[in-house]
Amino acid sequence: MPSRGALTGEMTDLLVSVSVLAAAVLLSEASRRKAARLSGAVYWIYLLEAASTFQLCSCTHELKLLGETARLELPVSLTLTYTMTVVHLLTFREATCNPCGAMESVWRGKSSLRVAVLLTACQFAAAVAAQVFAASVWSLGLSDVHVRHQRFGFRCFDPLGGTVLEAAAVELSCAFIVQTAAMHAHKLVEKVRVHFIAAVITALVYTGGGISGAVFNPVLAFSVQFPCSGHTYLEYCFVYWLGPVLGVASCILLFEKIIPFLFGKSSIGLEVQKQKTQ
């Protein structure tokens, strides 16, 4: 059984990390409000995307460090993941914080390729800014977790708990499931949509986190996982970029092309069969 002093230290670490999460959200929200006041300007969507991606990456840096170092109990970890996912979904507004989302908008004709490329560039710039922000906060040594991490030079180690192929399969599957949930969430009552998607993401983090980290977002992986040792840059690209892209693409292809085609083909077949029996 942990001593009282150990429990107090863990609680202090948790409170410090929650404060860091709150600071990242508030800083990003201030930037989003500034962007909202520029809603008539052409570049406001880029500020919105950068601020929201910065929030996502900064919070994930802190949550990952807390989960790997503080040894929180599973219910606490999952509650933090679920709560922060709800916060992200409620505050991101129109931002996708994901290159897959930017490319999807091009495929659906909602934006041009040029806009998607600029949005993606903003996302990656914000991901790098989040790395700098996280290192700056950790260097303050506000908690034992931060001090220990600083002692190792802010290094992170192999994030894969399986082979490269297994991790890529997990990332593909997670992206497919999240995209499926997002595409069908409109069928639910509006009040529960955010909580439904947050629950799906939390379940995926719990299920696939031990194999790949369950990131399923190329820009988030670039910020959080790519700096880690253990594998080459190309292997990380294969797992964290190709996996999610294929997952999202296969989901859209399945639900918007293959299933409608099969249902249309099967209905035609039924009509033909009905005519033959008459």
Backbone as CSV, one residue per row, in Angstrom:
resi,resn,N_x,N_y,N_z,CA_x,CA_y,CA_z,C_x,C_y,C_z
1,MET,0.848,-1.189,0.000,0.000,0.000,0.000,0.891,1.249,0.000
2,PRO,0.626,2.235,-0.892,1.452,3.435,-0.948,1.359,4.218,0.352
3,SER,2.461,4.839,0.738,2.467,5.647,1.943,1.675,6.933,1.725
4,ARG,1.347,7.586,2.837,0.578,8.823,2.741,1.369,9.890,1.995
5,GLY,2.689,9.903,2.246,3.524,10.882,1.554,3.549,10.657,0.059
6,ALA,3.579,9.367,-0.356,3.577,9.055,-1.779,2.270,9.482,-2.428
7,LEU,1.156,9.247,-1.707,-0.150,9.647,-2.228,-0.241,11.157,-2.360
8,THR,0.305,11.866,-1.381,0.301,13.327,-1.435,1.119,13.826,-2.621
9,GLY,2.278,13.181,-2.867,3.100,13.562,-4.006,2.400,13.316,-5.327
10,GLU,1.720,12.179,-5.442,0.983,11.870,-6.664,-0.146,12.870,-6.887
11,MET,-0.824,13.255,-5.804,-1.899,14.231,-5.919,-1.365,15.593,-6.356
12,THR,-0.194,15.952,-5.816,0.429,17.219,-6.205,0.793,17.208,-7.686
13,ASP,1.380,16.093,-8.143,1.726,15.961,-9.560,0.476,16.085,-10.428
14,LEU,-0.595,15.444,-9.983,-1.844,15.478,-10.749,-2.397,16.897,-10.818
15,LEU,-2.385,17.600,-9.697,-2.911,18.962,-9.668,-2.084,19.903,-10.537
16,VAL,-0.766,19.722,-10.497,0.098,20.549,-11.341,-0.189,20.291,-12.817
17,SER,-0.330,19.026,-13.187,-0.610,18.693,-14.588,-1.971,19.216,-15.023
18,VAL,-2.970,19.134,-14.151,-4.289,19.683,-14.473,-4.194,21.198,-14.669
19,SER,-3.367,21.846,-13.870,-3.171,23.293,-14.030,-2.510,23.613,-15.370
20,VAL,-1.554,22.780,-15.769,-0.905,22.969,-17.072,-1.922,22.784,-18.201
21,LEU,-2.768,21.772,-18.078,-3.817,21.549,-19.071,-4.742,22.756,-19.162
22,ALA,-5.135,23.274,-17.995,-6.026,24.436,-17.971,-5.356,25.651,-18.613
23,ALA,-4.072,25.835,-18.330,-3.347,26.973,-18.907,-3.282,26.870,-20.426
24,ALA,-3.034,25.659,-20.944,-2.980,25.463,-22.394,-4.328,25.746,-23.026
25,VAL,-5.412,25.292,-22.385,-6.755,25.522,-22.924,-7.095,27.012,-22.904
26,LEU,-6.797,27.687,-21.794,-7.112,29.111,-21.684,-6.310,29.939,-22.685
27,LEU,-5.042,29.616,-22.844,-4.210,30.325,-23.813,-4.751,30.134,-25.224
28,SER,-5.126,28.901,-25.541,-5.666,28.612,-26.868,-7.023,29.269,-27.068
29,GLU,-7.838,29.291,-26.025,-9.158,29.910,-26.126,-9.039,31.414,-26.355
30,ALA,-8.068,32.040,-25.710,-7.838,33.469,-25.944,-7.467,33.721,-27.398
31,SER,-6.661,32.836,-27.970,-6.282,32.966,-29.376,-7.486,32.744,-30.288
32,ARG,-8.334,31.774,-29.928,-9.532,31.514,-30.742,-10.491,32.699,-30.714
33,ARG,-10.639,33.315,-29.559,-11.525,34.475,-29.469,-10.997,35.638,-30.300
34,LYS,-9.671,35.763,-30.297,-9.056,36.781,-31.154,-9.335,36.458,-32.618
35,ALA,-9.228,35.186,-32.969,-9.516,34.769,-34.347,-10.978,34.993,-34.695
36,ALA,-11.884,34.772,-33.727,-13.312,34.962,-33.979,-13.623,36.421,-34.276
37,ARG,-12.912,37.333,-33.638,-13.125,38.758,-33.914,-12.629,39.127,-35.300
38,LEU,-11.791,38.257,-35.868,-11.296,38.486,-37.226,-12.067,37.634,-38.234
39,SER,-13.298,37.281,-37.889,-14.068,36.358,-38.734,-14.292,36.898,-40.135
40,GLY,-14.193,38.209,-40.296,-14.356,38.751,-41.634,-13.081,38.671,-42.458
41,ALA,-11.970,38.410,-41.793,-10.690,38.333,-42.498,-10.511,36.960,-43.139
42,VAL,-9.646,36.921,-44.118,-9.432,35.683,-44.857,-8.685,34.657,-44.009
43,TYR,-7.813,35.133,-43.166,-6.901,34.222,-42.471,-7.378,33.780,-41.095
44,TRP,-8.614,34.079,-40.710,-9.066,33.716,-39.368,-9.130,32.205,-39.170
45,ILE,-9.456,31.461,-40.244,-9.549,30.006,-40.113,-8.186,29.391,-39.821
46,TYR,-7.132,30.044,-40.290,-5.793,29.527,-40.034,-5.389,29.753,-38.571
47,LEU,-5.768,30.918,-38.022,-5.515,31.180,-36.607,-6.300,30.209,-35.726
48,LEU,-7.538,29.947,-36.110,-8.375,29.008,-35.369,-7.769,27.606,-35.380
49,GLU,-7.302,27.181,-36.538,-6.706,25.850,-36.681,-5.419,25.746,-35.879
50,ALA,-4.598,26.782,-35.935,-3.327,26.759,-35.213,-3.555,26.741,-33.705
51,ALA,-4.474,27.574,-33.222,-4.739,27.641,-31.781,-5.286,26.316,-31.255
52,SER,-6.198,25.706,-31.994,-6.812,24.455,-31.543,-5.815,23.295,-31.604
53,THR,-4.991,23.265,-32.644,-3.980,22.214,-32.750,-2.939,22.361,-31.651
54,PHE,-2.582,23.600,-31.340,-1.658,23.852,-30.227,-2.241,23.306,-28.925
55,GLN,-3.521,23.539,-28.704,-4.178,23.039,-27.495,-4.154,21.517,-27.440
56,LEU,-4.511,20.894,-28.545,-4.534,19.433,-28.596,-3.166,18.836,-28.298
57,CYS,-2.142,19.355,-28.965,-0.797,18.802,-28.802,-0.220,19.098,-27.421
58,SER,-0.416,20.311,-26.923,0.114,20.676,-25.606,-0.503,19.813,-24.511
59,CYS,-1.806,19.652,-24.568,-2.487,18.839,-23.550,-2.078,17.370,-23.645
60,THR,-1.894,16.885,-24.859,-1.502,15.486,-25.036,-0.087,15.247,-24.528
61,HIS,0.806,16.213,-24.731,2.162,16.110,-24.168,2.097,15.906,-22.657
62,GLU,1.286,16.719,-21.994,1.197,16.651,-20.533,0.513,15.360,-20.083
63,LEU,-0.543,14.977,-20.768,-1.245,13.742,-20.402,-0.365,12.518,-20.610
64,LYS,0.393,12.514,-21.696,1.281,11.385,-21.962,2.355,11.273,-20.887
65,LEU,2.963,12.403,-20.534,3.993,12.398,-19.496,3.411,11.942,-18.165
66,LEU,2.241,12.436,-17.832,1.604,12.067,-16.568,1.270,10.582,-16.549
67,GLY,0.757,10.072,-17.657,0.388,8.668,-17.718,1.579,7.731,-17.648
68,GLU,2.698,8.126,-18.255,3.879,7.270,-18.294,4.721,7.346,-17.019
69,THR,4.658,8.483,-16.321,5.560,8.713,-15.195,4.877,8.632,-13.835
70,ALA,3.662,9.160,-13.749,3.009,9.261,-12.441,2.329,7.966,-12.015
71,ARG,2.158,7.036,-12.954,1.526,5.752,-12.639,0.151,5.937,-11.994
72,LEU,-0.675,6.701,-12.670,-2.026,6.942,-12.174,-2.859,5.675,-12.268
73,GLU,-3.857,5.581,-11.421,-4.780,4.463,-11.516,-5.572,4.583,-12.810
74,LEU,-5.972,3.436,-13.344,-6.651,3.405,-14.637,-7.890,4.295,-14.681
75,PRO,-8.776,4.257,-13.685,-9.960,5.133,-13.743,-9.602,6.614,-13.829
76,VAL,-8.542,7.020,-13.132,-8.122,8.425,-13.173,-7.615,8.786,-14.568
77,SER,-6.804,7.914,-15.149,-6.264,8.165,-16.493,-7.376,8.268,-17.532
78,LEU,-8.313,7.339,-17.474,-9.405,7.343,-18.441,-10.323,8.544,-18.239
79,THR,-10.524,8.936,-16.992,-11.349,10.120,-16.721,-10.697,11.373,-17.280
80,LEU,-9.382,11.491,-17.097,-8.661,12.638,-17.659,-8.758,12.652,-19.186
81,THR,-8.568,11.488,-19.800,-8.645,11.399,-21.261,-10.027,11.791,-21.754
82,TYR,-11.060,11.254,-21.114,-12.433,11.553,-21.513,-12.753,13.039,-21.317
83,THR,-12.383,13.574,-20.162,-12.692,14.979,-19.863,-12.012,15.920,-20.840
84,MET,-10.728,15.681,-21.111,-10.009,16.562,-22.035,-10.535,16.421,-23.456
85,THR,-10.976,15.233,-23.827,-11.560,15.063,-25.160,-12.845,15.862,-25.284
86,VAL,-13.661,15.842,-24.246,-14.884,16.649,-24.249,-14.545,18.133,-24.356
87,VAL,-13.554,18.575,-23.584,-13.131,19.982,-23.631,-12.671,20.352,-25.042
88,HIS,-11.860,19.485,-25.654,-11.387,19.761,-27.012,-12.558,19.886,-27.993
89,LEU,-13.464,18.940,-27.940,-14.573,18.935,-28.889,-15.477,20.152,-28.716
90,LEU,-15.604,20.628,-27.482,-16.469,21.784,-27.218,-15.805,23.113,-27.558
91,THR,-14.485,23.131,-27.604,-13.786,24.407,-27.811,-13.168,24.568,-29.199
92,PHE,-13.040,23.503,-29.947,-12.340,23.580,-31.237,-13.119,24.339,-32.303
93,ARG,-14.422,24.495,-32.108,-15.278,25.142,-33.109,-15.171,24.403,-34.447
94,GLU,-14.727,25.085,-35.494,-14.680,24.458,-36.817,-13.323,23.824,-37.128
95,ALA,-12.382,23.904,-36.224,-11.041,23.361,-36.480,-11.073,21.834,-36.455
96,THR,-10.281,21.224,-37.318,-10.188,19.759,-37.357,-8.954,19.251,-36.626
97,CYS,-7.884,20.070,-36.600,-6.617,19.694,-35.925,-6.056,18.396,-36.481
98,ASN,-6.349,18.108,-37.722,-5.942,16.837,-38.320,-5.815,17.021,-39.831
99,PRO,-4.657,16.710,-40.415,-4.509,16.824,-41.872,-5.536,15.998,-42.634
100,CYS,-5.972,14.881,-42.045,-6.990,14.057,-42.711,-8.289,14.835,-42.868
101,GLY,-8.617,15.642,-41.862,-9.818,16.461,-41.947,-9.706,17.517,-43.028
102,ALA,-8.517,18.106,-43.165,-8.310,19.107,-44.207,-8.435,18.491,-45.597
103,MET,-7.863,17.297,-45.770,-7.962,16.618,-47.058,-9.394,16.154,-47.346
104,GLU,-10.113,15.768,-46.305,-11.504,15.353,-46.487,-12.361,16.512,-46.987
105,SER,-12.092,17.714,-46.474,-12.864,18.878,-46.923,-12.619,19.169,-48.404
106,VAL,-11.408,18.871,-48.874,-11.117,19.036,-50.308,-11.897,18.011,-51.116
107,TRP,-11.897,16.762,-50.644,-12.603,15.690,-51.339,-14.092,15.978,-51.427
108,ARG,-14.655,16.610,-50.394,-16.087,16.916,-50.380,-16.407,18.227,-51.075
109,GLY,-15.376,18.921,-51.556,-15.599,20.167,-52.275,-15.872,21.360,-51.378
110,LYS,-15.557,21.241,-50.071,-15.822,22.333,-49.138,-14.697,23.353,-49.101
111,SER,-13.520,22.974,-49.566,-12.393,23.901,-49.606,-11.462,23.508,-50.741
112,SER,-10.573,24.421,-51.082,-9.627,24.164,-52.163,-8.398,23.447,-51.630
113,LEU,-7.609,22.897,-52.532,-6.373,22.228,-52.147,-5.408,23.211,-51.507
114,ARG,-5.379,24.434,-52.009,-4.481,25.451,-51.451,-4.828,25.729,-49.990
115,VAL,-6.107,25.867,-49.694,-6.534,26.115,-48.313,-6.162,24.933,-47.426
116,ALA,-6.368,23.715,-47.930,-6.046,22.518,-47.148,-4.556,22.443,-46.846
117,VAL,-3.722,22.782,-47.808,-2.270,22.761,-47.604,-1.868,23.798,-46.561
118,LEU,-2.460,24.993,-46.634,-2.145,26.039,-45.657,-2.625,25.655,-44.263
119,LEU,-3.798,25.041,-44.175,-4.302,24.584,-42.883,-3.375,23.524,-42.287
120,THR,-2.925,22.610,-43.133,-2.019,21.557,-42.664,-0.699,22.152,-42.195
121,ALA,-0.209,23.159,-42.919,1.025,23.831,-42.510,0.845,24.507,-41.149
122,CYS,-0.318,25.116,-40.926,-0.610,25.731,-39.632,-0.651,24.682,-38.526
123,GLN,-1.212,23.541,-38.841,-1.286,22.458,-37.856,0.106,22.001,-37.438
124,PHE,0.984,21.797,-38.398,2.336,21.330,-38.071,3.140,22.413,-37.351
125,ALA,2.926,23.686,-37.718,3.601,24.768,-37.004,3.139,24.816,-35.553
126,ALA,1.844,24.625,-35.340,1.304,24.610,-33.975,1.817,23.402,-33.195
127,ALA,2.008,22.277,-33.891,2.543,21.076,-33.234,3.959,21.319,-32.723
128,VAL,4.768,22.011,-33.503,6.130,22.353,-33.072,6.080,23.346,-31.912
129,ALA,5.165,24.332,-32.001,5.017,25.309,-30.913,4.618,24.616,-29.616
130,ALA,3.798,23.575,-29.726,3.387,22.823,-28.536,4.573,22.102,-27.901
131,GLN,5.490,21.608,-28.727,6.700,20.983,-28.194,7.513,21.985,-27.382
132,VAL,7.649,23.187,-27.916,8.405,24.236,-27.225,7.695,24.626,-25.929
133,PHE,6.377,24.760,-25.998,5.593,25.125,-24.813,5.738,24.066,-23.723
134,ALA,5.615,22.803,-24.109,5.710,21.715,-23.132,7.092,21.690,-22.473
135,ALA,8.145,21.812,-23.281,9.504,21.807,-22.723,9.726,23.000,-21.797
136,SER,9.157,24.142,-22.146,9.307,25.337,-21.308,8.625,25.147,-19.959
137,VAL,7.434,24.552,-19.986,6.715,24.305,-18.736,7.453,23.276,-17.893
138,TRP,7.908,22.206,-18.525,8.604,21.153,-17.784,9.900,21.666,-17.154
139,SER,10.562,22.584,-17.840,11.841,23.102,-17.337,11.659,23.915,-16.062
140,LEU,10.432,24.328,-15.756,10.170,25.069,-14.519,10.218,24.160,-13.294
141,GLY,10.107,22.844,-13.511,10.169,21.897,-12.401,9.041,22.068,-11.401
142,LEU,7.827,22.258,-11.900,6.680,22.515,-11.027,6.231,21.283,-10.250
143,SER,6.592,20.095,-10.725,6.215,18.859,-10.039,7.359,17.858,-10.142
144,ASP,7.277,16.807,-9.345,8.301,15.761,-9.402,8.343,15.105,-10.775
145,VAL,7.177,14.968,-11.392,7.114,14.385,-12.728,7.921,15.231,-13.710
146,HIS,7.774,16.549,-13.629,8.504,17.442,-14.519,10.006,17.411,-14.232
147,VAL,10.346,17.356,-12.954,11.764,17.339,-12.574,12.441,16.077,-13.103
148,ARG,11.773,14.934,-12.940,12.353,13.674,-13.427,12.489,13.694,-14.947
149,HIS,11.503,14.248,-15.603,11.556,14.305,-17.067,12.676,15.237,-17.529
150,GLN,12.861,16.326,-16.814,13.937,17.257,-17.149,15.300,16.607,-16.947
151,ARG,15.396,15.750,-15.943,16.646,15.059,-15.643,17.077,14.177,-16.810
152,PHE,16.111,13.645,-17.536,16.411,12.806,-18.708,16.470,13.621,-20.000
153,GLY,16.509,14.931,-19.873,16.622,15.773,-21.053,15.365,15.809,-21.895
154,PHE,14.210,15.617,-21.234,12.902,15.609,-21.906,12.815,14.529,-22.974
155,ARG,13.603,13.495,-22.818,13.591,12.408,-23.811,12.389,11.506,-23.583
156,CYS,11.870,10.985,-24.679,10.844,9.950,-24.575,11.363,8.719,-25.314
157,PHE,10.847,7.593,-24.928,11.379,6.343,-25.449,10.349,5.633,-26.316
158,ASP,10.725,4.489,-26.851,9.930,3.753,-27.823,8.436,3.744,-27.473
159,PRO,7.583,4.377,-28.276,6.153,4.420,-27.970,5.384,3.197,-28.455
160,LEU,6.069,2.305,-29.192,5.385,1.149,-29.761,5.486,-0.047,-28.822
161,GLY,4.348,-0.638,-28.530,4.322,-1.829,-27.701,4.187,-3.095,-28.510
162,GLY,4.281,-2.970,-29.814,4.203,-4.111,-30.719,5.097,-3.858,-31.911
163,THR,4.950,-4.656,-32.946,5.734,-4.449,-34.167,5.207,-3.228,-34.914
164,VAL,5.973,-2.800,-35.898,5.561,-1.651,-36.704,4.249,-1.938,-37.433
165,LEU,4.114,-3.143,-37.968,2.880,-3.505,-38.661,1.683,-3.541,-37.709
166,GLU,1.881,-4.077,-36.515,0.798,-4.114,-35.528,0.374,-2.702,-35.136
167,ALA,1.359,-1.834,-34.922,1.049,-0.457,-34.536,0.318,0.273,-35.666
168,ALA,0.763,0.061,-36.898,0.094,0.690,-38.046,-1.342,0.204,-38.178
169,ALA,-1.549,-1.099,-37.932,-2.902,-1.657,-37.998,-3.800,-1.045,-36.924
170,VAL,-3.245,-0.817,-35.726,-4.008,-0.188,-34.653,-4.371,1.249,-35.025
171,GLU,-3.398,1.988,-35.557,-3.673,3.367,-35.954,-4.717,3.435,-37.063
172,LEU,-4.618,2.530,-38.028,-5.609,2.469,-39.105,-6.994,2.161,-38.538
173,SER,-7.072,1.174,-37.670,-8.358,0.774,-37.090,-8.966,1.887,-36.251
174,CYS,-8.137,2.542,-35.446,-8.632,3.634,-34.607,-9.160,4.788,-35.456
175,ALA,-8.409,5.156,-36.492,-8.858,6.236,-37.373,-10.159,5.864,-38.070
176,PHE,-10.272,4.615,-38.488,-11.495,4.132,-39.136,-12.685,4.245,-38.184
177,ILE,-12.509,3.824,-36.950,-13.608,3.835,-35.982,-14.012,5.259,-35.618
178,VAL,-13.040,6.135,-35.396,-13.351,7.522,-35.053,-14.062,8.214,-36.222
179,GLN,-13.588,7.977,-37.438,-14.234,8.562,-38.607,-15.662,8.044,-38.749
180,THR,-15.863,6.761,-38.484,-17.205,6.182,-38.533,-18.114,6.852,-37.508
181,ALA,-17.599,7.031,-36.292,-18.387,7.687,-35.243,-18.725,9.118,-35.631
182,ALA,-17.758,9.836,-36.199,-17.993,11.228,-36.590,-19.022,11.331,-37.717
183,MET,-18.987,10.384,-38.640,-19.907,10.416,-39.779,-21.336,10.059,-39.391
184,HIS,-21.505,9.342,-38.286,-22.843,8.905,-37.874,-23.330,9.575,-36.593
185,ALA,-22.527,10.470,-36.021,-22.918,11.123,-34.776,-24.151,12.005,-34.946
186,HIS,-24.382,12.506,-36.173,-25.542,13.377,-36.403,-26.871,12.662,-36.171
187,LYS,-26.846,11.340,-36.139,-28.071,10.572,-35.910,-28.480,10.585,-34.437
188,LEU,-27.577,11.022,-33.573,-27.844,11.056,-32.137,-28.415,12.412,-31.731
189,VAL,-29.009,12.460,-30.551,-29.465,13.720,-29.992,-28.263,14.637,-29.808
190,GLU,-28.415,15.906,-30.114,-27.281,16.827,-30.130,-26.533,16.865,-28.806
191,LYS,-27.241,16.744,-27.687,-26.601,16.845,-26.374,-25.625,15.714,-26.095
192,VAL,-25.797,14.577,-26.747,-24.943,13.427,-26.436,-23.869,13.175,-27.497
193,ARG,-23.858,13.949,-28.568,-22.903,13.690,-29.655,-21.463,13.816,-29.183
194,VAL,-21.160,14.918,-28.500,-19.790,15.132,-28.025,-19.374,14.022,-27.073
195,HIS,-20.262,13.641,-26.166,-19.938,12.608,-25.185,-19.794,11.234,-25.852
196,PHE,-20.553,11.009,-26.895,-20.441,9.757,-27.642,-19.064,9.636,-28.287
197,ILE,-18.640,10.685,-28.987,-17.330,10.655,-29.650,-16.208,10.592,-28.614
198,ALA,-16.356,11.332,-27.506,-15.340,11.292,-26.449,-15.233,9.897,-25.842
199,ALA,-16.366,9.235,-25.684,-16.350,7.874,-25.146,-15.674,6.912,-26.114
200,VAL,-15.924,7.080,-27.404,-15.287,6.232,-28.420,-13.772,6.422,-28.383
201,ILE,-13.333,7.677,-28.354,-11.897,7.967,-28.334,-11.248,7.418,-27.069
202,THR,-11.903,7.585,-25.935,-11.356,7.075,-24.675,-11.223,5.551,-24.707
203,ALA,-12.242,4.886,-25.267,-12.197,3.425,-25.377,-11.052,2.981,-26.278
204,LEU,-10.807,3.716,-27.355,-9.718,3.368,-28.275,-8.357,3.589,-27.629
205,VAL,-8.233,4.667,-26.862,-6.980,4.929,-26.155,-6.694,3.804,-25.168
206,TYR,-7.729,3.344,-24.485,-7.579,2.244,-23.533,-7.208,0.948,-24.247
207,THR,-7.849,0.708,-25.395,-7.648,-0.564,-26.104,-6.328,-0.611,-26.868
208,GLY,-6.030,0.449,-27.606,-4.852,0.427,-28.471,-3.653,1.192,-27.964
209,GLY,-3.807,1.850,-26.814,-2.708,2.675,-26.308,-1.437,1.910,-26.021
210,GLY,-1.565,0.658,-25.614,-0.379,-0.127,-25.289,0.405,-0.589,-26.493
211,ILE,-0.191,-0.499,-27.680,0.490,-0.961,-28.890,1.080,0.189,-29.690
212,SER,0.300,1.242,-29.878,0.792,2.362,-30.689,0.671,3.710,-29.993
213,GLY,-0.025,3.740,-28.864,-0.327,5.014,-28.230,-1.706,5.505,-28.609
214,ALA,-2.302,4.882,-29.635,-3.642,5.247,-30.109,-3.747,6.747,-30.351
215,VAL,-2.925,7.243,-31.260,-2.896,8.672,-31.579,-3.858,8.989,-32.724
216,PHE,-3.812,8.181,-33.758,-4.646,8.276,-34.971,-4.836,9.704,-35.484
217,ASN,-3.771,10.471,-35.459,-3.767,11.842,-35.963,-2.334,12.168,-36.368
218,PRO,-2.063,12.355,-37.660,-0.690,12.563,-38.125,0.029,13.735,-37.473
219,VAL,-0.659,14.861,-37.307,0.020,16.036,-36.754,0.251,15.883,-35.249
220,LEU,-0.667,15.244,-34.556,-0.481,14.987,-33.122,0.679,14.016,-32.903
221,ALA,0.755,12.999,-33.744,1.864,12.045,-33.649,3.194,12.728,-33.936
222,PHE,3.212,13.641,-34.892,4.429,14.374,-35.223,4.938,15.153,-34.007
223,SER,4.016,15.697,-33.232,4.400,16.486,-32.066,4.784,15.620,-30.878
224,VAL,4.047,14.534,-30.658,4.194,13.766,-29.429,5.055,12.524,-29.577
225,GLN,4.912,11.797,-30.688,5.574,10.504,-30.837,6.864,10.554,-31.649
226,PHE,6.934,11.400,-32.646,8.102,11.408,-33.535,9.411,11.737,-32.823
227,PRO,9.404,12.588,-31.773,10.680,12.858,-31.096,11.216,11.673,-30.297
228,CYS,10.433,10.622,-30.127,10.844,9.493,-29.292,11.849,8.604,-30.017
229,SER,12.737,8.012,-29.237,13.703,7.078,-29.797,13.057,5.711,-29.967
230,GLY,13.790,4.805,-30.591,13.304,3.436,-30.720,13.041,2.997,-32.138
231,HIS,12.651,3.950,-33.017,12.360,3.602,-34.411,12.804,4.742,-35.320
232,THR,12.888,4.445,-36.602,13.315,5.448,-37.570,12.144,6.380,-37.906
233,TYR,12.498,7.493,-38.514,11.490,8.474,-38.932,10.525,7.851,-39.937
234,LEU,11.057,7.058,-40.860,10.196,6.429,-41.861,9.227,5.433,-41.229
235,GLU,9.684,4.726,-40.208,8.787,3.791,-39.522,7.661,4.538,-38.812
236,TYR,7.990,5.663,-38.206,6.953,6.469,-37.570,5.981,7.029,-38.616
237,CYS,6.506,7.421,-39.769,5.635,7.893,-40.853,4.679,6.796,-41.295
238,PHE,5.195,5.580,-41.388,4.371,4.442,-41.800,3.249,4.191,-40.796
239,VAL,3.596,4.243,-39.515,2.614,3.950,-38.464,1.637,5.097,-38.280
240,TYR,2.171,6.304,-38.090,1.342,7.417,-37.630,0.821,8.322,-38.740
241,TRP,1.336,8.192,-39.949,0.801,8.973,-41.066,0.005,8.102,-42.026
242,LEU,0.649,7.042,-42.511,-0.045,6.192,-43.478,-1.222,5.461,-42.833
243,GLY,-1.053,4.977,-41.606,-2.118,4.248,-40.926,-3.404,5.059,-40.811
244,PRO,-3.372,6.253,-40.199,-4.589,7.057,-40.079,-5.174,7.500,-41.416
245,VAL,-4.311,7.856,-42.371,-4.813,8.281,-43.681,-5.594,7.155,-44.352
246,LEU,-5.043,5.945,-44.299,-5.750,4.797,-44.882,-7.028,4.489,-44.105
247,GLY,-6.998,4.675,-42.797,-8.182,4.425,-41.992,-9.322,5.357,-42.342
248,VAL,-9.033,6.646,-42.452,-10.056,7.630,-42.805,-10.545,7.411,-44.234
249,ALA,-9.607,7.189,-45.157,-9.980,6.994,-46.562,-10.842,5.750,-46.751
250,SER,-10.476,4.665,-46.086,-11.244,3.428,-46.231,-12.632,3.569,-45.618
251,CYS,-12.762,4.337,-44.551,-14.067,4.563,-43.929,-14.986,5.339,-44.877
252,ILE,-14.467,6.422,-45.440,-15.266,7.219,-46.373,-15.636,6.387,-47.597
253,LEU,-14.670,5.637,-48.107,-14.921,4.794,-49.272,-15.993,3.751,-48.979
254,LEU,-15.923,3.142,-47.797,-16.882,2.092,-47.446,-18.295,2.635,-47.321
255,PHE,-18.464,3.707,-46.551,-19.806,4.190,-46.230,-20.417,5.083,-47.310
256,GLU,-19.574,5.685,-48.152,-20.125,6.595,-49.148,-20.032,6.070,-50.577
257,LYS,-19.291,4.998,-50.771,-19.173,4.431,-52.126,-19.573,2.961,-52.172
258,ILE,-18.889,2.138,-51.364,-19.086,0.690,-51.470,-20.469,0.267,-50.983
259,ILE,-20.856,0.690,-49.787,-22.162,0.287,-49.254,-23.315,0.794,-50.112
260,PRO,-23.329,2.073,-50.516,-24.408,2.507,-51.416,-24.433,1.722,-52.721
261,PHE,-23.252,1.403,-53.247,-23.197,0.629,-54.493,-23.778,-0.770,-54.291
262,LEU,-23.389,-1.417,-53.193,-23.873,-2.769,-52.930,-25.377,-2.786,-52.667
263,PHE,-25.865,-1.811,-51.927,-27.292,-1.757,-51.647,-28.077,-1.469,-52.925
264,GLY,-27.512,-0.582,-53.742,-28.182,-0.298,-55.013,-28.184,-1.518,-55.911
265,LYS,-27.045,-2.244,-55.929,-26.947,-3.442,-56.759,-27.868,-4.536,-56.251
266,SER,-27.952,-4.681,-54.927,-28.797,-5.723,-54.370,-30.260,-5.403,-54.582
267,SER,-30.616,-4.081,-54.511,-32.012,-3.727,-54.737,-32.409,-3.964,-56.172
268,ILE,-31.493,-3.706,-57.119,-31.774,-3.983,-58.524,-31.964,-5.476,-58.727
269,GLY,-31.090,-6.243,-58.068,-31.209,-7.691,-58.181,-32.540,-8.195,-57.655
270,LEU,-33.020,-7.594,-56.566,-34.302,-8.002,-56.012,-35.437,-7.660,-56.958
271,GLU,-35.354,-6.487,-57.618,-36.395,-6.098,-58.556,-36.430,-7.046,-59.751
272,VAL,-35.237,-7.413,-60.235,-35.175,-8.350,-61.361,-35.742,-9.693,-60.971
273,GLN,-35.376,-10.155,-59.769,-35.866,-11.453,-59.296,-37.372,-11.404,-59.137
274,LYS,-37.922,-10.264,-58.672,-39.354,-10.130,-58.491,-40.084,-10.180,-59.830
275,GLN,-39.497,-9.513,-60.867,-40.099,-9.528,-62.191,-40.122,-10.942,-62.765
276,LYS,-39.097,-11.729,-62.481,-39.020,-13.081,-63.028,-40.083,-13.984,-62.402
277,THR,-40.402,-13.725,-61.145,-41.362,-14.585,-60.450,-42.804,-14.203,-60.740
278,GLN,-43.025,-13.034,-61.359,-44.390,-12.601,-61.649,-44.927,-13.262,-62.922
